[in-house]
Amino acid sequence: MQVVRTRQSRLFRGSLLPLSLADLNELWQLDLRCFVDGEAYERETFRYLLSNPNTVSRQIRSAHNEMVAFAIAIVEPDGIGHITTVGVAPEHRRRGLARLLLLELERSLAARNVSTIRLEVRVDNSSAQNLYHTLGYSIVQRMGKYYSSGQDGYLMVKSL
């Protein structure tokens, strides 16, 4: 059990754990809550990611054993780490959980000899962009109509 202290001095009691196929349904349901704008992943996408040996995935569970946050990255064939998704339940946001997950993914990717990580973020998601900037990610490209909703995205990159 870990305790996370946040900027608001609110404590969160929970556990940081790997994700597995056994978590598929709960992960998919949480993803649907996190991404209500049509950008949620299909269940089969999660099945593929959780089955892939090149995937690094983590979850945070509350003291009541409820999944409240998750993050998934994959090591691409070119050796670059790609953070594909980070989700935090709406009622648990602003507690430092996404930061904790990202730092854990970075540590795990570095252990796999990954030296560069990339991720995509909506141009209008300033809170996520701020978090990524504080962790050392830089915007390298604006991608027109990147999301299925037609919104643009930013490609952000970090060297480890």
N, C-alpha and C positions, 0 to 999 in steps of 0.2 A: 504494500500500500504506500503510495507516494502522497505527499502534501504539496500542492502548488500554491505559492503565494503570488497574488496578482497586483497589478497597479492600484486596484481599488482596495487593497489589503483584505480581500475576501479569500478565504481558504477553500480549496477544493480537495476533498479526500477521494482518492480513486487509485486505479492501477493502470500502468502503461504496459500493454501486452501485445504480442504478435496477433495478427489477424489470420484466420484459417478458413477453409471451406465450411467448417462447422458454423461459422459466423455469417454465412452468406445472406440468409434471409433477414437477419437483424441489421446487417450492414446496408442492404438494399433499402429497407424501410427507413433507416435513418437518412440515407442519401436523398430519398424522396422528400423528406422534411427539410433538409438543408438547402436543396436546390429546387425550389418551387417554380422557377422561371422556365422550366422545360429543359434545363441542362443536366438533369439527373442522368446517371448511367443506367443502361439496361442491366437487368439481372445477369444476363449471359456475359456481359463485359466484365462484371465483377468475378464471375466464375472463371473466366479466362485469366484475369490478372492474379487471382488467388491460387491458381493452378500452375502459373508460370514460375519456373525456378529462378528467373531473373528479377522477380518482383520482391520488393521490400515493403512490408505493410505493417502498420501498427494501429492500435485502438486504445482509447482510454475508456475505462469502465468506472462508473460511480461506486461508492461504497455499497450501493444497493444492487450491484452487478448489472447495471444498465449501461449499454454502449452509448456514450455521449459524444464521442469524437473519433475520427479516423483519418488516416493519411496513407496514400499508396504511391510508390515510385517504382519505376522499372529501369533496369540497365538496358539501354538500347544497344543494337548490334555494333554501333560505332564507339561504345564504351562511355557514352554520356548518360548521366542519370536524368531521368525525366519524371518529375513529380506530376502525376496525372490527376490527383484529386486530394483535397483536404476539406473535411467537413466537420462542423461543430454544431450540435443541436442548438437551435435558437435560444433556448433558455439557459444555455451554458456558455454563451459567447462572452468575450471580454474578460476572460479569466486566465488567459495565458496558455490555454490548452493547444491551440494551433501552433504557437511558438514551440512548445514542448515537443509536439509531434514532428515538426519540421527539423528541429535540432537532432532528434533521434534518427530521422531518415538520413540526414546529412552524415551523422556518425556511422550509420550502417552502410551507406554508400561509399564513404571513404574507406571503410574496412574491406570493400570489394575493389579497391584501387580506382574508384571513380574520382576524377579530378575536376570535372565540370558538371554542373546541374542546371537544367532548364525547367521552366514551367510557363504556363500561359495563364493570363488573368484578364478579366473584362476591363476595358478602359474606364468604365464607370464604377469599378469596385475599388474605391480609394482606400478603404480600411485594409483590404488585403494587400494592396500595393504598398501601403505604409509599413505593414508588417514585413513584407519581403525586402523592402529597402533597408529597414533596421537590421535585417539579418545578412545584408551584403549583396542582395540581388540587384541587378541593373537592367533597365529596359534597353533592349537592343533592336527591337523592331515593332512596328505597329502592323497588325495583320487585319486587313479589311475584311469585314463580314466573316470573321473567324467562327463565331458561334452560330448554332442553328437558328437562333432568333434574328440573325442578321447583324448583331452587334459586333463591333471591332474588339480585338484583343491585343494585348501586349505580350511579346515574348520577353521573358526575363531570364537572365543567366547569372550564375555565381561560380567562381573558381574556388575549389576547396584547397 
